[in-house]
Amino acid sequence: MADILPFKKPSLQEKHKGKTLCKHGHHKWVVDKARQFDVKQGKLVTRYRCSRCGVEKIKAH
């Protein structure tokens, strides 16, 4: 016979993990090293990306 796998419905806490933090402005900023130079400004910039929701923030030096 076949093995029966128990499937469990994800709880609301697991389903919405991290979303409420970003809604209230508590982002988890990580430096995006792929694009460090801004062509329009002609300056070296640091791009930050939230690892939970993907929002970008730019800081010029």
C-alpha positions in Angstrom: 0.0 0.0 0.0 1.0 3.6 -0.4 2.3 5.7 2.5 -0.2 8.2 3.8 1.3 11.7 4.4 -0.3 13.9 6.9 -0.9 17.4 5.5 -1.3 20.2 8.0 -2.9 23.5 7.2 -0.4 26.4 8.0 -1.4 28.4 11.0 -2.2 32.1 10.7 1.1 32.9 12.5 3.1 31.0 9.9 1.1 32.3 7.0 1.6 36.0 7.9 5.0 35.9 9.4 6.9 39.2 9.0 4.2 41.0 7.1 2.9 43.0 10.0 6.3 44.3 10.9 6.9 45.9 7.5 3.4 47.5 7.6 4.4 49.3 10.8 7.8 50.5 9.4 10.0 47.8 10.9 11.8 46.6 7.8 14.8 44.2 7.8 17.3 46.2 5.7 20.0 44.3 3.8 22.6 46.0 1.5 22.0 45.2 -2.2 25.5 44.9 -3.6 24.4 44.2 -7.2 23.8 47.9 -8.1 26.2 50.3 -6.3 26.6 53.1 -8.8 23.7 55.4 -9.9 24.1 56.6 -13.5 21.7 59.5 -13.3 23.3 61.1 -10.3 26.8 60.0 -11.2 27.5 59.1 -7.6 28.3 56.0 -5.5 25.1 55.0 -3.7 24.1 52.3 -1.3 20.8 50.5 -2.0 19.0 48.8 0.9 16.4 46.1 0.2 14.0 44.7 2.8 14.4 41.0 3.0 10.8 40.4 4.0 8.8 42.6 1.6 11.3 43.8 -1.1 11.0 47.6 -0.6 14.1 49.5 -1.7 15.8 52.5 0.1 18.6 54.5 -1.4 21.3 56.4 0.5 23.7 58.7 -1.5 27.2 59.3 -0.1 
